[in-house]
Amino acid sequence: MTGPGIEGLTPDKRVRAELRELRTQMAGVHGSMVAASDGFLISCDIPETEPTRIAALIAATLGLARQATQATGRGRFREAVARGSDGYLAVFAVGEDAVLAVIGTNDLNIGMLHYQTRDLITRLMNHLAQFDWGWQGGTRPDASL
């Protein structure tokens, strides 16, 4: 997300705005979320879902995909796409500490999603770099939904 006014937003609101923009600007995107690589929810824009459970599953997907790419000599993990009977789940590494998951319908153009997420991931990394990751009471200061 670029444009006037983003400088005034907090990092969590910037991430949420990026996710919302992806859903509204790209046909076939049902929703998306960003989670820390350890499974803590950072931000979510997926209607009618239980985001904390999905965040944990997405982190597990990231961990397995990282191991698979390393074991097969394919370098650092960047992305994985799963297609189900009702659509897609695409998982993208956001640096070393976070993961972006995009849930799409059968109408999602995967090639266009890959193109759109290149710049999005860079912006998300910049937003996440501004988070205060302080721990209090064993919980991360996740964005409220």
C-alpha positions in Angstrom: 0.0 0.0 0.0 1.4 3.3 -1.0 0.1 6.8 -1.0 -0.7 9.6 1.3 -1.7 8.9 4.9 0.1 5.6 5.4 2.9 7.3 7.2 0.5 8.2 10.0 -0.7 4.6 10.5 0.8 2.3 13.2 2.7 -0.8 11.9 -0.2 -3.1 12.7 -2.7 -0.9 10.9 -0.3 -0.7 7.9 -0.2 -4.5 7.7 -3.9 -4.8 8.0 -4.4 -2.1 5.3 -2.1 -4.1 3.0 -4.1 -7.3 3.4 -7.4 -5.5 2.9 -6.1 -3.9 -0.3 -4.9 -7.2 -1.6 -8.4 -8.7 -1.1 -10.2 -5.7 -2.7 -7.8 -5.2 -5.6 -7.3 -8.7 -6.7 -10.1 -10.9 -8.1 -10.2 -14.4 -6.5 -8.6 -13.4 -3.1 -10.9 -14.5 -0.4 -8.6 -13.2 2.4 -5.1 -13.2 3.8 -3.2 -13.2 7.0 0.3 -12.5 8.3 1.6 -14.6 11.2 5.0 -14.9 12.9 7.0 -17.9 12.0 6.2 -19.3 15.4 2.5 -19.2 14.8 1.4 -16.0 16.5 -1.2 -14.1 14.6 0.0 -10.6 13.5 -2.9 -9.5 11.3 -5.8 -11.1 9.5 -8.2 -10.1 6.7 -10.1 -13.4 6.2 -13.9 -13.2 6.7 -15.6 -15.7 8.9 -12.6 -17.7 10.1 -10.8 -18.6 13.4 -7.5 -16.8 12.7 -5.4 -18.0 15.6 -5.8 -21.7 14.6 -5.0 -20.9 10.9 -2.0 -18.8 12.0 -0.6 -21.9 13.8 -1.2 -24.1 10.8 0.4 -21.6 8.4 3.5 -21.5 10.6 3.6 -25.3 10.5 3.3 -25.2 6.7 6.2 -22.7 6.6 8.4 -24.9 8.8 7.8 -28.0 6.7 8.3 -26.2 3.4 11.5 -24.7 4.7 12.8 -28.1 5.6 11.7 -29.6 2.3 13.4 -26.9 0.2 16.6 -27.3 2.2 16.6 -31.1 2.1 16.2 -31.0 -1.7 18.9 -28.4 -2.2 16.4 -25.8 -3.5 17.8 -23.0 -1.3 15.7 -20.7 1.0 12.0 -21.2 1.0 10.0 -18.5 -0.7 6.5 -19.8 -1.5 4.2 -22.8 -1.6 0.9 -23.2 -3.2 -1.8 -25.8 -2.5 -4.9 -26.3 -4.6 -8.0 -27.8 -3.2 -11.3 -28.5 -4.8 -12.6 -25.1 -3.7 -9.6 -22.9 -4.3 -6.0 -22.1 -3.3 -3.8 -21.6 -0.3 -0.6 -19.8 -1.1 2.1 -19.3 1.6 4.9 -16.8 1.2 7.9 -16.2 3.4 8.1 -12.7 4.7 11.7 -12.5 5.7 12.9 -15.0 8.3 10.3 -14.2 11.0 6.9 -14.1 9.3 4.6 -15.7 6.8 1.9 -14.4 4.5 -1.0 -16.7 3.7 -3.4 -16.0 0.9 -6.7 -17.9 0.6 -8.1 -17.8 -2.9 -11.1 -19.0 -4.8 -10.9 -21.2 -7.9 -11.0 -17.9 -9.9 -7.6 -16.7 -8.4 -5.0 -16.1 -11.1 -1.9 -17.6 -9.4 0.5 -16.0 -11.8 -0.9 -12.6 -11.0 -0.8 -13.4 -7.3 2.9 -14.2 -7.5 3.5 -10.9 -9.3 1.4 -8.9 -6.8 3.0 -10.4 -3.8 6.6 -9.5 -4.7 6.2 -5.9 -3.8 3.7 -6.7 -1.1 6.2 -8.9 0.8 8.8 -6.1 0.7 6.3 -3.6 2.1 5.2 -6.1 4.8 8.8 -6.7 5.8 9.2 -2.9 6.2 6.1 -2.6 8.3 7.0 -5.6 10.5 10.4 -4.1 11.1 8.7 -1.3 12.9 6.8 -3.6 15.3 7.6 -3.5 19.0 7.9 -7.2 19.7 7.9 -6.8 23.5 6.6 -9.8 25.4 4.3 -9.4 28.3 2.6 -12.3 30.1 3.7 -14.8 27.4 1.6 -13.2 24.6 2.7 -11.2 21.6 1.1 -7.8 21.1 -0.9 -9.1 18.1 -3.2 -6.7 16.2 -6.7 -6.9 17.3 -9.2 -8.1 14.8 
